[in-house]
Amino acid sequence: MIRKIICMLTLAAAFVGCTKDEWPDQPDWSRIPDPSIPVDDGFMKPAACSNTVVAHRGGAAECGAPDNSMAALEYAMSLGCYGMECDIYWTKDNDIIVAHANGDCKVNNLQPWTATVAELRAAGRLSNGEELPTLEEFIRRVMVEGNCTRLVLDVKRVDKPYAQPEYVINAARRACEIVTEMKAKHFVELICTGFNLDAMKAAHNCAVIAEVPIGMNSSRSGKEYGTLGFGWANLSAASGMDAAAGGKGSCSLEEYEKAGVALSVYNVDQRAGDGNAVYSTAAVNYYIANYKRFRTLCSNYPKWLIGKIDHAYKVYDGIRSEADFEAFAESLASDPTGRRFLDGNGEVVLHCDLTLNGFVPLSNFSGTFNGNGKTLTIGYRGDAQQIGLFKRLSGTVRNLTVAGRFESVRSDDSEIHLGAFAAETDNAAIENCTNRAEIVVADAADVTPRTMILSGFVGKAFNGVTLRNCRNTGNISFSSPALYMIGGFVGAVQEDDGLYTIADCHNTADFDNAGSNSGWNFMGGIAGKTISRQLVPGETSNYRLIVEECSSTGTISIAGPSKVRASGIVAQTQGAYRISGCTFSGAIESTDATKRDVVIGGIMAMADKECVGLVEGCTFSGRISAAQAGANNFFGGIYGNNGGAASVVNDCRTTASAYVGCPIGKSVGMLAGRPNKKGFTVSNCRIAGTVTNKQGAAVVITADNLEDWMFAGYGTSVAVTLKNNGYNDGK
C-alpha cells in the first residue's frame, strides 16, 4: 500500500510539470505505441479492428441515443468502430465528465468546471434516463476482452463567457492521470483544440508523459503541424478541407501527406445536420476512394460509413449473394479487374445462381469471370446504348449461363450494341458458356433510329475475340425501323488487326425480324456482319476471321421490305476468312415479295469486296424459302452471293433434305446464288437437295443435272473452277 501511494505521488508530480514551457522540439514518439503495431508491454490492448471509423459522439444521430451516452458507446462498440469521439470537461472536484456542452459551454445549465460531478448529475439526466457519465466509467466499459473500440477524447475548448485555457489544461491533465491510473493507455487517444497555444502545449506534454497518442484539432497547414510534434491533424471536413474533398477550406490531403502528417477528418455523413460534415455524393465518394490515406474518418452515421467502406474495400470470396454481385458491379467503376473478388487462381468465381431484376449493365471488365456452372437470370428493360452483362469485356468469361430477358426500348437515334454477355468486346474470350436470355427490340414509334447490333453473346467485337464451346438458345425478336446486324454469337466485327475465332459454338435459337428500313441489314445464325483485315497478296493461311465446327438449327424469319443478307452461319464478311466444319440445318424464310436486294446463303450470305476465303467441310441441310425474285436477289445453299476476289469451297455438302427456292427468277443455286466471276474454285463437294425457281418449278438435284443447279441455274461460269465434285448419295 505504501509503495502504491509513493507511485501515485510521483505520477502526480509528473503531471503537475505539464506546463506550457516544456515544449520539446520533437517528442520521442517511440514511447507511444502505434495502435497498428503489436506491443508486448503487459498492458491490456483493444482487439484488432477492421476499420478506422470513429463514431462521432457514439453515432447518436444514427442510433437515436443521447450524445456521449453509455448507450451511444455501446452502439459504437457493437459496430466494431475504431473509436468513439467523446467530448470531455474537467469538473470542480477534479474529475472528468463525458458530455457535449451547449453554446454557452454549459451541461445541465452548469459550466462543468464550476460544479462537481454530483452537482452536474443532480441538475439533470440524459434523455434516455442515464446519469451523466464520467471518463472512468467509459474507460471501464471499453476495457473488456474482445472490444476493439477506443475512446477518442476531444478536450473541448472553454471560451464562454471568455477564454479560460486553464480548464482545458486541467481536462487534459486529469484525463491523462485517469488513463494512467487505469492502465488504459492503449484504449484512449486525445484530440486537443488548437485555439490556445498554452493549452495545446500543456495537453501535448501530458499526453507524452502518459504515453497516449494525441492529435491537434486545427486548420493549420501541414507544414506547421509537422513542426509541433502532434501525432496527427484533425480537421473539419466542411470548413477545413478544400473543394476537392467537398469542403470550403484550403487544406488538402496531399499537403499533409507531403509534410508527413497523418490526417483525420470529421465528419463524413449520410445527410445534412452537422455544420462540420460533408454529405454530398461527390464528397462521400472522395473520402471512400481515399479512405486508406486518412488516419481516421469520423461520422455521425458510423454504421452507414462502415457499410460504404466495406462495400468499396472488402475482399470477397467470389460472389455468393446478390449483395456480393452488387458490390462487384460497383467495384468495376474504379477497378475493371475486380481484384477484391479474385480467388487464388486470379478469377472472380460465381458460387450461386442469381436472379437480377431491374438489372443495370456492368462497367468494363478486364479480368476473368468464372461462372462455375451457375446461372445469372437477368431482367433488363431500358434505352442504354451498351446492353449486356458487361458493357465492354476485355477479359475472359467462362462456365457461365445467362438467362432471362434483355429488352431495348430506344428513345433516341443512337447506335445500340446489345449482347447477353457483352455489349462490346476488346480482345476478349468467352468459353464454355450458354445464353438462354431472350433479346427483344421494340423502338418507340416516334424514334428514327440508326443501327442495332445484336447477339446472344457479343454485340460488337473489337481487336479480336474468341468464342469457344458456347451455346445460344435465346431467341431474338426485332421490331424496329433501325438498321440491324444480328448474330447468334457476334452481331458485328470491327475492321482491325484482331483475330476473330468462333469455334464449337452452336445456335438453336430463332431470330424473328419484322423491321423495315431502306439500308442493308445482316442476320447470321453464328455471326452478323464481319470485317477483317485483308490477306497479304499471295498469302493463303493468315485468316483473320475463323469460324470452325459451329452449327445453327434455328429459324431466321425476315419480314418487311428491308434489304437483307441472311445466313445460317455468317451473314457477310469482308477480308480474309475461313469457315470450316460448320453445319446449317435450320430455316431462313423471307416472306415479303416486294423486297429487293435480298441475299441468303446456308453458310454465308455475302462474301463482299476483296474477300479472300475458304469454306471447307461445311454442310447445308436446311431450308431457304424466299418470296422474292429478280436480278438483285440471290439464294444459295453455301453462298448467297460470292463477290470476293478469290474464294475456295472444298469438301462441302448439301443433303437430300436441303431446299433453296423462290417462286420465279433464276438467282437460285444449290451451291451459290451468284458465283464470283473473279475466281471461284469448288472441289470435292457433294450436292443434293431440291431447287425451286423459274416460275416455281421444283427440280430435284441428281447426278445428271447437278452442275446446272450448282450456281443459279445458268451452268458453270468462266470464272468458276470445278474439281472432283459430284452427287451426294449419302454414302
KOLTORFI-174709 format. One line per 2 residues: number of its first residue (from 1); for each residue x, y negated, z negated of C-alpha. Coordinates in nm, 2 decimals, decimal comma, always signed. Example, Ala and Ser with C-alpha at 12.3 -4.5 7.8 and 13.67 -1.06 7.14 Angstrom:
<pts>
1) +1,23:+0,45:-0,78  +1,37:+0,11:-0,71
</pts>
This chain:
<pts>
1) +0,00:+0,00:+0,00  +0,28:-0,24:-0,09
3) +0,45:-0,16:+0,25  +0,13:-0,24:+0,43
5) +0,10:-0,58:+0,25  +0,46:-0,66:+0,35
7) +0,39:-0,57:+0,71  +0,08:-0,79:+0,72
9) +0,26:-1,09:+0,57  +0,54:-1,05:+0,83
11) +0,29:-1,04:+1,11  +0,10:-1,34:+0,98
13) +0,43:-1,54:+0,97  +0,50:-1,45:+1,33
15) +0,16:-1,58:+1,44  +0,20:-1,90:+1,24
17) +0,50:-1,96:+1,45  +0,29:-1,97:+1,77
19) +0,34:-2,34:+1,83  +0,34:-2,55:+2,14
21) +0,72:-2,60:+2,12  +0,80:-2,23:+2,16
23) +0,76:-2,20:+2,53  +1,01:-1,96:+2,69
25) +1,13:-2,03:+3,05  +1,05:-1,67:+3,14
27) +0,89:-1,44:+2,88  +1,01:-1,08:+2,85
29) +0,71:-0,92:+3,01  +0,87:-0,57:+2,97
31) +0,73:-0,58:+2,62  +0,37:-0,59:+2,76
33) +0,26:-0,27:+2,91  +0,13:-0,28:+3,27
35) -0,21:-0,11:+3,24  -0,14:+0,08:+3,56
37) +0,18:+0,24:+3,43  +0,15:+0,51:+3,16
39) +0,35:+0,42:+2,84  +0,41:+0,67:+2,56
41) +0,42:+0,42:+2,27  +0,19:+0,60:+2,03
43) -0,10:+0,36:+2,07  -0,44:+0,47:+2,19
45) -0,50:+0,38:+2,56  -0,80:+0,35:+2,78
47) -0,89:+0,63:+3,02  -0,79:+0,59:+3,38
49) -1,02:+0,35:+3,57  -1,12:+0,39:+3,93
51) -1,19:+0,02:+3,99  -1,07:-0,33:+3,90
53) -1,41:-0,48:+3,85  -1,47:-0,70:+3,54
55) -1,83:-0,73:+3,42  -1,89:-1,10:+3,36
57) -2,04:-1,12:+3,00  -2,11:-0,75:+3,04
59) -2,31:-0,78:+3,36  -2,60:-0,92:+3,16
61) -2,76:-1,07:+3,47  -2,78:-0,72:+3,62
63) -2,88:-0,51:+3,33  -3,11:-0,76:+3,15
65) -2,93:-0,75:+2,82  -2,82:-1,08:+2,65
67) -2,48:-1,23:+2,75  -2,19:-1,09:+2,54
69) -2,41:-0,85:+2,36  -2,33:-0,50:+2,24
71) -2,59:-0,38:+2,49  -2,41:-0,56:+2,77
73) -2,08:-0,40:+2,66  -2,25:-0,06:+2,66
75) -2,37:-0,13:+3,02  -2,02:-0,22:+3,14
77) -1,87:+0,09:+2,98  -2,14:+0,31:+3,13
79) -2,04:+0,18:+3,48  -1,67:+0,25:+3,41
81) -1,58:-0,11:+3,47  -1,21:-0,20:+3,43
83) -1,32:-0,47:+3,19  -1,59:-0,68:+3,03
85) -1,53:-1,05:+3,02  -1,61:-1,18:+2,67
87) -1,63:-1,54:+2,56  -1,47:-1,58:+2,21
89) -1,46:-1,86:+1,95  -1,29:-1,90:+1,61
91) -1,51:-1,93:+1,30  -1,45:-2,13:+0,98
93) -1,39:-1,81:+0,79  -1,10:-1,72:+1,03
95) -1,29:-1,46:+1,23  -1,38:-1,43:+1,60
97) -1,73:-1,41:+1,74  -1,82:-1,29:+2,09
99) -2,07:-1,54:+2,23  -2,13:-1,78:+2,51
101) -2,19:-2,13:+2,38  -2,42:-2,38:+2,54
103) -2,31:-2,71:+2,70  -2,26:-2,87:+2,36
105) -2,03:-2,58:+2,25  -2,29:-2,45:+2,02
107) -2,40:-2,10:+1,93  -2,74:-2,07:+1,75
109) -2,73:-2,45:+1,73  -2,40:-2,45:+1,54
111) -2,05:-2,52:+1,66  -1,87:-2,19:+1,57
113) -1,56:-2,35:+1,41  -1,78:-2,53:+1,16
115) -1,96:-2,22:+1,03  -1,88:-1,87:+0,90
117) -1,99:-1,56:+1,08  -2,26:-1,51:+0,82
119) -2,39:-1,86:+0,88  -2,39:-1,81:+1,25
121) -2,58:-1,48:+1,22  -2,83:-1,63:+0,98
123) -2,91:-1,90:+1,23  -3,05:-1,65:+1,48
125) -3,03:-1,32:+1,66  -2,98:-1,23:+2,02
127) -3,29:-1,20:+2,24  -3,28:-0,82:+2,20
129) -3,26:-0,84:+1,82  -2,89:-0,77:+1,79
131) -2,68:-0,96:+1,55  -2,41:-1,19:+1,69
133) -2,12:-0,96:+1,75  -1,76:-1,00:+1,63
135) -1,44:-0,92:+1,81  -1,36:-0,65:+1,56
137) -1,70:-0,48:+1,63  -1,64:-0,49:+2,01
139) -1,28:-0,35:+1,98  -1,41:-0,07:+1,76
141) -1,67:+0,02:+2,02  -1,42:+0,03:+2,32
143) -1,15:+0,22:+2,13  -1,30:+0,57:+2,19
145) -1,17:+0,86:+2,38  -1,27:+0,86:+2,74
147) -1,35:+0,49:+2,77  -1,17:+0,30:+3,04
149) -1,33:-0,04:+2,99  -1,11:-0,31:+2,84
151) -1,21:-0,64:+2,67  -1,11:-0,94:+2,88
153) -1,12:-1,22:+2,61  -1,19:-1,56:+2,75
155) -1,06:-1,81:+2,50  -1,31:-2,08:+2,55
157) -1,22:-2,45:+2,56  -1,36:-2,68:+2,29
159) -1,43:-3,02:+2,43  -1,75:-3,13:+2,26
161) -1,80:-3,37:+2,11  -1,43:-3,43:+2,21
163) -1,13:-3,22:+2,29  -1,02:-3,01:+1,99
165) -0,74:-2,78:+2,12  -0,66:-2,67:+1,76
167) -0,97:-2,45:+1,76  -0,87:-2,29:+2,09
169) -0,52:-2,22:+1,94  -0,69:-2,07:+1,63
171) -0,91:-1,85:+1,85  -0,61:-1,71:+2,05
173) -0,40:-1,67:+1,73  -0,67:-1,48:+1,54
175) -0,77:-1,27:+1,83  -0,41:-1,15:+1,87
177) -0,39:-1,08:+1,50  -0,71:-0,87:+1,51
179) -0,58:-0,68:+1,81  -0,25:-0,61:+1,63
181) -0,42:-0,50:+1,31  -0,64:-0,26:+1,50
183) -0,36:-0,13:+1,72  -0,57:-0,23:+2,02
185) -0,32:-0,39:+2,25  -0,40:-0,16:+2,54
187) -0,77:-0,23:+2,52  -0,75:-0,61:+2,53
189) -0,65:-0,88:+2,77  -0,66:-1,26:+2,72
191) -0,76:-1,54:+2,96  -0,66:-1,89:+2,83
193) -0,81:-2,21:+2,96  -0,57:-2,44:+3,13
195) -0,74:-2,76:+3,02  -0,49:-2,84:+2,74
197) -0,11:-2,78:+2,76  -0,07:-2,73:+2,38
199) -0,35:-2,47:+2,37  -0,21:-2,30:+2,67
201) +0,14:-2,27:+2,53  +0,03:-2,15:+2,19
203) -0,20:-1,89:+2,33  +0,08:-1,77:+2,56
205) +0,32:-1,73:+2,27  +0,07:-1,54:+2,05
207) -0,01:-1,30:+2,34  +0,36:-1,23:+2,39
209) +0,41:-1,15:+2,02  +0,11:-0,92:+2,02
211) +0,21:-0,76:+2,35  -0,13:-0,85:+2,50
213) -0,14:-0,93:+2,87  -0,25:-1,29:+2,93
215) -0,37:-1,49:+3,23  -0,45:-1,85:+3,28
217) -0,78:-2,00:+3,39  -0,68:-2,30:+3,60
219) -0,68:-2,41:+3,96  -0,31:-2,48:+3,96
221) -0,11:-2,39:+4,26  +0,06:-2,05:+4,30
223) +0,40:-2,22:+4,27  +0,30:-2,38:+3,93
225) +0,17:-2,05:+3,80  +0,50:-1,88:+3,89
227) +0,69:-2,11:+3,65  +0,46:-2,08:+3,35
229) +0,51:-1,71:+3,27  +0,15:-1,61:+3,27
231) +0,07:-1,26:+3,39  -0,19:-1,37:+3,65
233) -0,40:-1,66:+3,76  -0,78:-1,66:+3,70
235) -0,97:-1,88:+3,95  -1,33:-1,97:+4,01
237) -1,44:-1,82:+4,34  -1,67:-2,11:+4,41
239) -1,46:-2,41:+4,31  -1,11:-2,28:+4,31
241) -1,08:-2,06:+4,62  -1,06:-2,20:+4,97
243) -1,32:-2,18:+5,25  -1,17:-1,86:+5,39
245) -1,29:-1,70:+5,07  -1,62:-1,87:+5,07
247) -1,52:-2,14:+4,81  -1,49:-2,52:+4,81
249) -1,14:-2,54:+4,66  -0,79:-2,54:+4,81
251) -0,63:-2,22:+4,66  -0,57:-1,92:+4,89
253) -0,49:-1,56:+4,82  -0,18:-1,59:+5,04
255) -0,05:-1,88:+4,84  -0,04:-1,68:+4,52
257) +0,10:-1,37:+4,69  +0,38:-1,58:+4,83
259) +0,45:-1,71:+4,48  +0,45:-1,36:+4,33
261) +0,15:-1,44:+4,11  -0,13:-1,19:+4,07
263) -0,48:-1,33:+4,12  -0,81:-1,26:+3,96
265) -1,13:-1,43:+4,07  -1,47:-1,49:+3,91
267) -1,74:-1,43:+4,03  -1,83:-1,23:+4,33
269) -2,21:-1,19:+4,31  -2,51:-1,04:+4,48
271) -2,71:-1,36:+4,46  -2,71:-1,72:+4,35
273) -2,73:-1,82:+3,99  -2,38:-1,88:+3,87
275) -2,20:-2,20:+3,96  -1,86:-2,03:+3,97
277) -1,99:-1,75:+4,20  -1,98:-1,69:+4,57
279) -2,26:-1,47:+4,71  -2,28:-1,52:+5,09
281) -2,24:-1,22:+5,31  -1,92:-1,36:+5,46
283) -1,77:-1,43:+5,12  -1,86:-1,09:+4,98
285) -1,72:-0,93:+5,29  -1,40:-1,13:+5,24
287) -1,35:-1,00:+4,89  -1,44:-0,65:+4,97
289) -1,19:-0,65:+5,27  -0,92:-0,79:+5,04
291) -1,02:-0,61:+4,72  -0,69:-0,43:+4,67
293) -0,49:-0,76:+4,70  -0,66:-0,90:+4,39
295) -0,58:-0,81:+4,03  -0,94:-0,80:+3,93
297) -1,28:-0,92:+4,06  -1,53:-1,04:+3,81
299) -1,91:-1,02:+3,88  -2,24:-1,08:+3,71
301) -2,35:-0,77:+3,91  -2,08:-0,52:+3,85
303) -2,28:-0,21:+3,95  -2,36:-0,37:+4,28
305) -2,00:-0,48:+4,34  -1,86:-0,14:+4,24
307) -2,10:+0,02:+4,49  -1,98:-0,21:+4,76
309) -1,62:-0,13:+4,69  -1,68:+0,24:+4,67
311) -1,87:+0,22:+5,00  -1,57:+0,05:+5,16
313) -1,28:+0,23:+4,99  -1,40:+0,56:+4,87
315) -1,21:+0,86:+5,00  -1,47:+1,11:+5,12
317) -1,45:+1,49:+5,16  -1,60:+1,46:+5,50
319) -1,97:+1,38:+5,55  -2,20:+1,57:+5,31
321) -2,51:+1,34:+5,29  -2,70:+1,07:+5,47
323) -2,53:+0,82:+5,24  -2,19:+0,95:+5,34
325) -2,28:+0,91:+5,71  -2,39:+0,56:+5,65
327) -2,06:+0,49:+5,47  -1,88:+0,64:+5,77
329) -2,07:+0,43:+6,01  -2,00:+0,11:+5,82
331) -1,63:+0,20:+5,79  -1,58:+0,22:+6,17
333) -1,64:-0,16:+6,19  -1,29:-0,21:+6,04
335) -1,13:+0,13:+6,09  -1,20:+0,32:+6,41
337) -1,01:+0,62:+6,29  -1,24:+0,69:+6,00
339) -0,94:+0,76:+5,78  -1,12:+0,76:+5,45
341) -1,32:+1,06:+5,57  -1,04:+1,27:+5,70
343) -0,96:+1,62:+5,58  -0,62:+1,79:+5,56
345) -0,64:+1,85:+5,93  -0,70:+1,49:+6,01
347) -1,06:+1,54:+6,11  -1,39:+1,39:+6,00
349) -1,60:+1,70:+5,92  -1,98:+1,71:+5,91
351) -2,08:+1,96:+5,63  -2,46:+1,95:+5,67
353) -2,74:+1,89:+5,92  -2,87:+1,53:+5,90
355) -3,18:+1,36:+6,03  -3,11:+0,99:+6,11
357) -3,43:+0,79:+6,18  -3,40:+0,43:+6,27
359) -3,05:+0,50:+6,39  -2,81:+0,23:+6,49
361) -2,52:+0,34:+6,73  -2,19:+0,37:+6,55
363) -1,90:+0,15:+6,64  -1,60:+0,26:+6,83
365) -1,43:+0,58:+6,71  -1,08:+0,69:+6,79
367) -1,04:+0,99:+6,56  -1,15:+1,35:+6,56
369) -1,51:+1,43:+6,46  -1,57:+1,80:+6,39
371) -1,94:+1,87:+6,38  -1,86:+2,21:+6,21
373) -2,16:+2,37:+6,39  -2,40:+2,12:+6,23
375) -2,68:+1,91:+6,39  -2,74:+1,54:+6,39
377) -3,11:+1,47:+6,47  -3,12:+1,11:+6,58
379) -3,42:+0,88:+6,63  -3,33:+0,57:+6,83
381) -3,56:+0,31:+7,00  -3,42:-0,03:+7,10
383) -3,27:-0,26:+7,35  -2,90:-0,22:+7,28
385) -2,65:-0,23:+7,57  -2,45:+0,06:+7,43
387) -2,66:+0,35:+7,31  -2,54:+0,68:+7,17
389) -2,39:+0,84:+6,86  -2,09:+0,62:+6,93
391) -2,09:+0,30:+7,13  -1,74:+0,39:+7,25
393) -1,54:+0,70:+7,19  -1,16:+0,71:+7,24
395) -1,11:+1,02:+7,03  -1,25:+1,37:+7,01
397) -1,58:+1,52:+6,92  -1,61:+1,90:+6,88
399) -1,85:+2,16:+6,75  -2,15:+1,92:+6,72
401) -2,51:+1,94:+6,83  -2,71:+1,62:+6,88
403) -3,09:+1,64:+6,88  -3,38:+1,40:+6,86
405) -3,46:+1,12:+7,10  -3,29:+0,81:+7,24
407) -3,53:+0,56:+7,39  -3,41:+0,24:+7,56
409) -3,67:-0,03:+7,59  -3,49:-0,32:+7,75
411) -3,59:-0,68:+7,71  -3,32:-0,84:+7,93
413) -3,13:-0,77:+8,26  -2,81:-0,64:+8,11
415) -2,64:-0,32:+8,22  -2,71:-0,03:+7,98
417) -2,48:+0,26:+7,91  -2,65:+0,55:+7,73
419) -2,51:+0,89:+7,63  -2,62:+1,10:+7,34
421) -2,26:+1,14:+7,23  -2,11:+0,82:+7,35
423) -2,24:+0,52:+7,55  -1,88:+0,49:+7,68
425) -1,56:+0,68:+7,65  -1,20:+0,58:+7,69
427) -0,96:+0,87:+7,74  -1,18:+1,08:+7,51
429) -1,26:+1,45:+7,47  -1,59:+1,64:+7,39
431) -1,56:+2,01:+7,32  -1,80:+2,29:+7,22
433) -2,09:+2,06:+7,18  -2,46:+2,07:+7,26
435) -2,71:+1,79:+7,34  -3,07:+1,86:+7,27
437) -3,17:+1,50:+7,24  -3,43:+1,36:+7,49
439) -3,34:+1,05:+7,67  -3,62:+0,81:+7,77
441) -3,60:+0,48:+7,96  -3,91:+0,25:+7,99
443) -3,83:-0,11:+8,05  -4,07:-0,40:+7,98
445) -4,29:-0,49:+8,27  -4,16:-0,84:+8,30
447) -3,79:-0,75:+8,30  -3,58:-0,75:+8,62
449) -3,31:-0,51:+8,51  -2,97:-0,44:+8,66
451) -2,82:-0,09:+8,61  -2,89:+0,20:+8,38
453) -2,61:+0,46:+8,33  -2,75:+0,76:+8,15
455) -2,63:+1,11:+8,05  -2,69:+1,38:+7,79
457) -2,33:+1,32:+7,68  -2,14:+1,02:+7,81
459) -2,29:+0,72:+7,97  -1,99:+0,57:+8,14
461) -1,63:+0,71:+8,13  -1,31:+0,50:+8,15
463) -0,94:+0,61:+8,17  -1,01:+0,98:+8,18
465) -1,24:+1,21:+7,99  -1,25:+1,58:+7,91
467) -1,58:+1,77:+7,85  -1,53:+2,14:+7,79
469) -1,77:+2,42:+7,69  -2,07:+2,20:+7,64
471) -2,44:+2,25:+7,69  -2,71:+1,99:+7,78
473) -3,08:+2,08:+7,72  -3,21:+1,73:+7,66
475) -3,45:+1,61:+7,93  -3,41:+1,27:+8,08
477) -3,71:+1,07:+8,17  -3,66:+0,74:+8,37
479) -3,93:+0,49:+8,45  -3,77:+0,15:+8,54
481) -3,70:-0,07:+8,83  -3,33:-0,07:+8,74
483) -3,06:+0,09:+8,95  -2,96:+0,42:+8,79
485) -2,67:+0,66:+8,76  -2,77:+0,98:+8,58
487) -2,58:+1,29:+8,50  -2,62:+1,58:+8,26
489) -2,27:+1,52:+8,11  -2,14:+1,19:+8,26
491) -2,35:+0,92:+8,41  -2,07:+0,73:+8,59
493) -1,69:+0,74:+8,61  -1,49:+0,42:+8,64
495) -1,23:+0,39:+8,91  -0,89:+0,40:+8,73
497) -0,59:+0,63:+8,69  -0,75:+0,86:+8,44
499) -0,80:+1,24:+8,48  -1,17:+1,34:+8,46
501) -1,23:+1,70:+8,38  -1,56:+1,87:+8,32
503) -1,52:+2,24:+8,26  -1,75:+2,52:+8,15
505) -2,04:+2,28:+8,09  -2,40:+2,39:+8,16
507) -2,72:+2,19:+8,21  -3,07:+2,33:+8,17
509) -3,24:+2,00:+8,12  -3,49:+1,84:+8,36
511) -3,45:+1,49:+8,50  -3,77:+1,31:+8,59
513) -3,73:+0,98:+8,77  -4,02:+0,75:+8,86
515) -3,80:+0,44:+8,92  -3,83:+0,20:+9,21
517) -3,57:-0,03:+9,34  -3,40:-0,13:+9,66
519) -3,04:-0,02:+9,58  -2,85:+0,30:+9,58
521) -2,92:+0,54:+9,29  -2,75:+0,86:+9,17
523) -2,86:+1,17:+8,99  -2,64:+1,48:+8,93
525) -2,70:+1,79:+8,71  -2,34:+1,76:+8,58
527) -2,23:+1,40:+8,68  -2,38:+1,10:+8,85
529) -2,15:+0,86:+9,03  -1,78:+0,92:+9,01
531) -1,50:+0,71:+9,14  -1,14:+0,84:+9,10
533) -0,81:+0,73:+9,25  -0,72:+0,85:+9,60
535) -0,46:+1,12:+9,66  -0,12:+1,02:+9,79
537) -0,13:+1,08:+10,17  -0,04:+1,44:+10,24
539) -0,08:+1,55:+9,87  -0,34:+1,82:+9,80
541) -0,31:+1,90:+9,43  -0,33:+1,58:+9,23
543) -0,71:+1,57:+9,19  -0,84:+1,31:+8,95
545) -1,19:+1,45:+8,92  -1,21:+1,82:+8,83
547) -1,54:+2,00:+8,78  -1,50:+2,37:+8,72
549) -1,71:+2,67:+8,60  -2,01:+2,45:+8,55
551) -2,38:+2,52:+8,62  -2,72:+2,35:+8,63
553) -3,06:+2,52:+8,63  -3,28:+2,22:+8,56
555) -3,52:+2,04:+8,79  -3,45:+1,69:+8,93
557) -3,77:+1,51:+9,02  -3,74:+1,20:+9,23
559) -4,05:+0,97:+9,28  -4,08:+0,62:+9,41
561) -3,93:+0,46:+9,72  -3,57:+0,41:+9,58
563) -3,27:+0,51:+9,78  -3,11:+0,80:+9,60
565) -2,82:+1,05:+9,62  -2,90:+1,36:+9,41
567) -2,72:+1,68:+9,35  -2,72:+1,99:+9,12
569) -2,36:+1,92:+9,02  -2,21:+1,58:+9,13
571) -2,42:+1,31:+9,29  -2,14:+1,12:+9,45
573) -1,77:+1,09:+9,44  -1,51:+0,85:+9,58
575) -1,15:+0,95:+9,56  -0,97:+1,28:+9,50
577) -1,18:+1,57:+9,36  -1,20:+1,94:+9,31
579) -1,52:+2,13:+9,23  -1,47:+2,50:+9,17
581) -1,67:+2,79:+9,03  -1,99:+2,59:+8,99
583) -2,35:+2,70:+9,04  -2,67:+2,52:+9,10
585) -2,99:+2,74:+9,07  -3,23:+2,46:+8,98
587) -3,45:+2,25:+9,20  -3,44:+1,90:+9,34
589) -3,77:+1,75:+9,45  -3,81:+1,42:+9,63
591) -4,18:+1,36:+9,68  -4,22:+1,01:+9,83
593) -4,24:+1,04:+10,21  -4,18:+0,67:+10,26
595) -3,83:+0,69:+10,12  -3,53:+0,62:+10,34
597) -3,16:+0,68:+10,27  -3,22:+1,00:+10,07
599) -2,92:+1,23:+10,04  -2,95:+1,56:+9,85
601) -2,69:+1,84:+9,81  -2,69:+2,15:+9,60
603) -2,33:+2,10:+9,48  -2,26:+1,74:+9,59
605) -2,49:+1,48:+9,75  -2,23:+1,25:+9,89
607) -1,85:+1,25:+9,94  -1,80:+0,88:+10,02
609) -1,54:+0,67:+10,19  -1,19:+0,80:+10,20
611) -1,25:+1,11:+9,98  -1,01:+1,40:+9,98
613) -1,15:+1,70:+9,81  -1,20:+2,07:+9,77
615) -1,52:+2,26:+9,69  -1,43:+2,62:+9,61
617) -1,60:+2,92:+9,47  -1,94:+2,75:+9,43
619) -2,29:+2,89:+9,47  -2,62:+2,73:+9,57
621) -2,91:+2,95:+9,48  -3,16:+2,68:+9,40
623) -3,42:+2,48:+9,59  -3,41:+2,14:+9,77
625) -3,75:+2,01:+9,87  -3,78:+1,66:+10,03
627) -4,08:+1,48:+10,18  -3,86:+1,25:+10,38
629) -3,73:+1,28:+10,74  -3,53:+1,06:+10,97
631) -3,18:+0,97:+11,06  -3,08:+0,83:+10,73
633) -3,19:+1,13:+10,52  -2,96:+1,43:+10,47
635) -3,01:+1,76:+10,28  -2,76:+2,04:+10,24
637) -2,71:+2,34:+10,02  -2,34:+2,25:+9,94
639) -2,31:+1,89:+10,06  -2,58:+1,64:+10,15
641) -2,35:+1,41:+10,34  -1,98:+1,46:+10,35
643) -1,84:+1,12:+10,46  -1,49:+1,18:+10,32
645) -1,16:+1,16:+10,51  -1,08:+1,53:+10,46
647) -1,27:+1,80:+10,28  -1,23:+2,17:+10,24
649) -1,51:+2,42:+10,15  -1,37:+2,76:+10,06
651) -1,53:+3,08:+9,93  -1,87:+2,93:+9,86
653) -2,21:+3,10:+9,87  -2,57:+3,03:+9,94
655) -2,81:+3,31:+9,85  -3,12:+3,46:+9,99
657) -3,33:+3,27:+9,74  -3,17:+2,93:+9,84
659) -3,40:+2,68:+10,01  -3,34:+2,35:+10,18
661) -3,62:+2,17:+10,36  -3,81:+1,87:+10,47
663) -4,12:+1,87:+10,69  -3,98:+1,70:+11,01
665) -3,64:+1,58:+11,14  -3,31:+1,75:+11,19
667) -3,09:+1,64:+10,89  -3,10:+1,97:+10,71
669) -2,83:+2,23:+10,68  -2,78:+2,53:+10,45
671) -2,41:+2,41:+10,41  -2,43:+2,04:+10,47
673) -2,70:+1,80:+10,59  -2,43:+1,59:+10,76
675) -2,07:+1,72:+10,81  -1,76:+1,50:+10,80
677) -1,66:+1,40:+11,15  -1,31:+1,30:+11,02
679) -1,21:+1,65:+10,91  -1,41:+1,93:+10,75
681) -1,28:+2,28:+10,70  -1,51:+2,56:+10,60
683) -1,36:+2,90:+10,53  -1,45:+3,23:+10,36
685) -1,81:+3,12:+10,30  -2,12:+3,34:+10,30
687) -2,45:+3,19:+10,39  -2,81:+3,30:+10,34
689) -3,14:+3,15:+10,25  -3,42:+2,96:+10,42
691) -3,42:+2,62:+10,60  -3,73:+2,42:+10,69
693) -3,72:+2,12:+10,93  -3,82:+2,04:+11,29
695) -4,19:+1,99:+11,23  -4,18:+2,21:+10,93
697) -4,08:+2,54:+11,09  -3,92:+2,77:+10,84
699) -3,61:+2,95:+10,95  -3,46:+3,24:+10,76
701) -3,08:+3,25:+10,79  -2,94:+3,56:+10,95
703) -2,61:+3,68:+11,07  -2,71:+3,58:+11,42
705) -2,82:+3,22:+11,35  -2,62:+3,11:+11,05
707) -2,38:+2,88:+11,25  -2,68:+2,69:+11,39
709) -2,81:+2,62:+11,05  -2,49:+2,55:+10,85
711) -2,49:+2,19:+10,95  -2,82:+2,00:+11,01
713) -2,93:+2,24:+11,28  -2,71:+2,09:+11,55
715) -2,44:+2,35:+11,56  -2,08:+2,30:+11,50
717) -1,92:+1,96:+11,53  -1,58:+1,90:+11,69
719) -1,46:+1,77:+11,35  -1,55:+2,09:+11,17
721) -1,31:+2,39:+11,15  -1,47:+2,72:+11,07
723) -1,27:+3,02:+10,94  -1,39:+3,36:+10,84
725) -1,74:+3,27:+10,74  -2,04:+3,50:+10,76
727) -2,38:+3,61:+10,64  -2,43:+3,66:+10,27
729) -2,59:+4,00:+10,25  -2,55:+4,01:+9,87
731) -2,27:+4,27:+9,88
</pts>
